[in-house]
Structures are given as structure tokens and as C-alpha cells.
Amino acid sequence: MEERSVHEGWPRTVAVVGAGTMGLGVAECFAVAGVRVRLVDASPELTRRAKERVVERARGHSDAALISSDAAARAEGIETADGPVEAVEGVDFVFEAAPEDLGLKEEVLGVCSSAADPETVIASNTSSLPINTLATFVERPERFLGMHWFNPPEWTPGIEVIPAEGTAPDVVERVVGFLRGIGKRPAVVGDGPGFVANRIQNALFLEALRCVEEGLASPREVDEVVRSCFGFRLPFFGPFQIADMAGLDVYQSVFETLEAGLGERFSPPGAVRERVEAGRTGTKSGAGFLTYSDEERDRLLLERDRRYAALNELLENLPPVDAGEDT
């Protein structure tokens, strides 16, 4: 197992306020990376139990060879505090991970921003609450932004970073640099409903549910289609590059078929029609949503094939996961 080098630079100290599933995972992630972490939950007793759980998790990850014994030892060094005021005192970065309740977030962010140093960066972890609203709960909101981590946070690389309207650009830059430095893949997105990931993920789930309700397939079969067909590509490419490689003219034709059978929600988008009419059909024409030289296209398609073959080999060598039964 190859371990990443221990994090150096900003932030040296982080307070994780809230020790639920996400808070615990993020605390472990930061500590394993070499950041000094101070953890606090709703009461001293809950904080003590949270520290025990995160140490136990880190040891389990070490036993499973997911992290090194040295990394697990760093997690054992996580500090605890009696309350949020003590937790945020003197730290560089506050990671608020309270439950998704606007009133509770207001209370916690208010306490943290009052007690923290004026230059301390503050982030709220949320999957859906509006960041511009949360920013109004923070003193000196230019140092505040939203973050959306994904479960399990220790292993999922993607993180949405959501600046508020008043967030200082250098705060965004520092947070993004820190996340990249500990092996994450942050994307800066806007403060819209559901941000990006949940908007796309829930659109997919709605159509998956419709397929089951219309009798096209069982939940198990829908999962297999998603996992082994278009989902197979998603670790390497996003929807725009996948569309370019497939051909936007092909996408337009599929949309027309879907529209005929399922209605106007599948009408071919103007952005697709316009590109097809202009001859921008994707990699085969040198331009679609992105542009490609002949060399770039050939290199992309060869690398695609290499990655797909490697993933397929990995999946073939893994034991099947018991996914339960359709109900």
C-alpha cells in the first residue's frame, strides 16, 4: 500500500464540529492526512464516544490494509473539546457538519464564527441547504463557503465546493488547494438547488424508478444496467465528453425516439441541435461540447479503451456483492 505524503501547509489545525457519519469520516480523512484535528459533538459524552468510534474505524481500515498503521496512529491523535467555542479556538479551518437543519446550522455557525479567530476559514457541509442563506449566519462571511462531501467521505474523491456570493476568491483557492493536496478532487460549483451532484443523481433516480414502475425491469436489473453500461464509463469521463465520443448526432436521434414515446421532457435540447446543425458532432468531427485535434482525439479514444479494459478486468476479479432481493 502506497501512502500519500503527510500534509504540510494550510491548514495546520481543523475543528470538526458535528460527529455524525460525515463528520467522523471527514475527521478521519483530515487526521490521516496529517492535519491536527479537534473534534466536538453536541455534548462531551457524545464527543467522547465519537472519538472512540473514529479511532476504531481507523484501526479497522488499517487492519483491512486501506491505510497504514502510521496513518491510523495519526487518527488516534484526534483531540476533543467540551464544546464548539473550545473546539474552534485558534484553529485555521472550521468544518461544520451539523445535521441538515437550517435552525441548527444557524446556531452552530453563529457560535463558531463568533468564537473563531477573524481570519479562520469556515465551511458548512451540506447536500442541499442554500449557501447564501447559511452565509448570513456567519460573522465576516467573506471567509465562508459550502462544501458537499459524499459518503463514505474517507474514500469518495469528489467534493463540491460552493462559494457564497460574498466569499473571497482567495478562500476558495486555499480550500481547493488543500483538498487536492490530501488526494481529493474538488469542483467549484454554484449555489443552485441541489448544487450539481444531487441534481443529476436525483434525475437519474427518478427515471430509474419510472422504468421499474412501467414494468421495463426490476430494481436489480435497472441497477445492473446502470452499473455495467453507462455507469461503467463514469469513473473516467463526465456526460459531456461521453456524449462527444458517442456522437451528438446519435444523441439527437435517441432524444427524438424518446420524445416520441415519452413526451416533451425528452425533446432534443437546443444545445445538441445547434451543434449537430453546425457539424459539431463530437470527437469524430473534431468538436462537440469540447474541441479535439486529430492527435487529441486518437489519444483520448485509445486511453478510453485502456481504462475500460482495466476496469473490466478489475470487476471480473472481484467477488459479487450481495445486493439483496427485489421487493
N, C-alpha and C positions, 0 to 999 in steps of 0.2 A: 504494500500500500504506500503510495507516494503522498506525503503530507505537504500542504502548502506552507510557505514560509510564514512565520508569525508576523501579524500585522504590526506595522510601525506608522507613526504619524497620527494625524487627526482621524477620529477621536481617540484619546488615550483612555478616557473613562466614560461609561454609559450607564445611565439609570434606566432600568426596565420597570415601568410602572404598570402592574397588572400581570398576573402569573397564571392565566388560563392556558389553553392549548397553544395559542400563538405566542404569548409572552414567554412561556417556558422554552419553546423551540428557538425563538429568536435569542433569548438569553444564552442558551447553549451555543448557538451559532457564533455569537459575538465572543463568548469566552473562549471557545475552541480556537478562534482566530487569533487570540492573544490580546483581546481588549479587556480592560478591567471593568467588571460588571457589578453593579449594585442592584439587587432585586427587591421589590416590595409588592405586597398584595394588600387586600382590604383590611387585614388585621395582622398583628405579629404572629399569631398562631398559624394563619394561612400562609404567611410568608415563610415560616419555618418549614411547613410541610412542602411548600413549593421548592425550597432549596433541596430538600431530601429527594423530591421527585426528579429534579433536573440532574442531580448527581447520579441517581440510579439510572436514568436514561443514558447519560454519557457513558457510564460503565458498561451498560448493555450494548451501546454502539461500539465500544472498544472491544468487547468480547466477540462481537459479530464481525470484527475487522473492518468496520466502517470508518473509524477514526483510530488514531494511535493512542497508546496508553498515556503518552505525554499530553495529548490533547484532552483526554478525559481528566487528567490531573488538573489542567487549567480550568475545566468546568467545576471541579471541586473547590476551586478558589473563589467562586462567585460569592460576593458579600451580600448581606441582608441589611435592611433598615427597618426601623419601627414604623415609619410612615412615609408618605411621599415628600414631605418637607425635608426630612433627613436624607432621603434617597437622592434627591436632585442637588443637594448642596455641593458645590464645587465641581460638578461633572461637566464634560464638554458637550454631551448629547443626551437628550431625554427621549426615550422611546415609550410613548404612552400606548398601552394595549388593553385599556378597559373594555368591557363589553359594549356591543353596538347599541348604546342607549344615549340619545343626544343630551339628556339632562345629566347623566352621569359623566359623559365626556366634558360637558361644560364645567362641572365641579372639579374634576381631576385636572383638566388643563389650566383652569384658573389657579388652583393651588400650586401646580408645578411651575407655571410661568411667574408667579409672584415670588416663589422661594428660590428659583434658579438664578444663577448669575445672569446679568443682562445680555451677555453675548452667547449664552448657551443655546444651541440649536434644539428645537423641539419638533418632534414628528408624532403624528397620530396615526396609528394603524387602523384602517377601516376598509371594508369592502364595498361600502355604498354611501356612507354619510357625506354630505357636501362639504368640501374642504373650505370653501369661502365662508360658510357658516361657522365651522369649527375655528377658523382663524379669528373670529370676533371674540372668542373666549380667551385669547392669549394676549398678554401684555407684550408689546413690541412684536406685532405679528409678522414683521418682515423676516424674522428668524424661524418662521413656522412653515411646515408643509405636511402633506399627507403621504402615507406610504400604504401600499396594499401588498402584504406578503401572502403567500399561498401555502396551504397545508400539504405535506409537512414542511415547515419553514427551514429545517436543517438541510433538506435535500433539494427542494424546488428552487431552481436558479433564478427564475423570473420574479421581479418585483416592480410594481407600478409606483412611480414617484410622481406625486401630484402637487405641483405648486399652487398656492392660492394666488389671487390677483396681486397681492402686495408682497409676495415672497421675494426676497433679494436674490438676484441671479447667482451670486457667489455662494449662497446657502445651498442652492440646487446643485451647483458644481461640486461643492465639498461632499455632499451626501452621495451623489452619483459616484464620485471617485472612491469614496470609502467602500461602497457596496461592491464595486468592481474589484477593489483590492482584496476583498475577502472571498472572491470567487463567484459573486452573484452577477446577474445580467439585468440591470435596471433599465427601464424605459420611462422616459418623461412623457406623461400624458395629461390631457386637460381634465378639468373638473366638471364632467358631464355625468348624467345619471348612470351609475354602474361602471363609470370610467370606461375602459376598453375591454378588459378580460371578461368581466361578468356580463357585459352587453352581448358579446359574441357567444360566450358559453351558454347563456340562457336562451339565446336564439336557437342554438343547436339543440338544446334540450327540448324546447317547445316542438320543433319539427320531429325529433326522435319520438316524443310522446304521441304526436299525431300519427306517425307511422304505426305505432302499436295500436292506437285506438281505431284506426281504419283497417286493422287486420292484415297489414302488409307483412308483419314479422313480430315475433315475441321480443320481450326486453333483452333476452340473452342473444338473440340473433342480431338485433339492432346494435348491441354493444360490439358484437364480433365484426359487423360491417364497419363501424366507426373505427375500431381499434386496428383492423388489419387492412383497411382500404385507404381512405384519405387521411385517417389519423396516423397511419404509418409514416406519412411524409412530414408531419408537423414538427417532429423534433429538429428538423433541419431547415425547413422553409415555411414562410408565412403564406397567407392566402393570395397575396398579390403576385408573388414570384411563382407559386404553384399555378395560378391562372395563366401567367405568361408562358410557362413551359407547356401547359396543356393546349394553349391557343385560345385567344379571346373570341375568335370566330366560332370555335367549338362551344365555348361558354354561352355565346349568344344563341346558338341553336338549341342548347339544352334549356336555357331560360324560356325560349319560345314554346318548347314542348311542355315545360312545367306550367307556364301561364295558361296554355290551352286546357290543361287538366285540372289545375288547382287554383286558378284565378289570378287576379292582378298583383297579388303580393309577390309573384314571381315574374313580373314584367321585366324584360331585359333592361338593365339600368342604362341611363343615358351615357354614363362614363364608359360603358362597354361598347354601345352602339357607335359612339363618336370615334373611338379608337379603331374599331373594325372598318368603318367607312373611310377612315384616313389611311388604311393599310397597316395600322399598328396592331398586328395580331399576336404579338408576343415574341418569344425568342426566335422563332422561325423567320420573322421579318426584321429582326434587329431592334424592335421596340414594341412595347406594350404599355404596362404601367411603369416599367423601367426600361432603360435602353441598354443594348448589348452590341459590342463589336463582335465580329466573327470569332475572334480569339476568345473573348469572354464567354460567348455562348457555348463554344465547344468545351471550354474548361468547366463551365457550370454543369453541363449535361454529363460529362464524364465523372465529375465529382459527385453529382447526384447519384449516379449508378453505383459508385463505390460505396457511398454511405448507405444506400438502401440495401445493398448486398451484405454489408457488415451488420446492419441492424437485423436483417432477416436471419443471418447465421446466429446472432446472439439470441434471438427469440426462439429459434429451433432448439437451442441447447438449454433453455430454461424450462423447469418443470411447469406444468399448467397451474394456474391459480384457480382454486375452488371458488367459483363466483356465485354459488347458491343456485336455487331453482326458480323458474318463472312462477309467478303467482297471479 
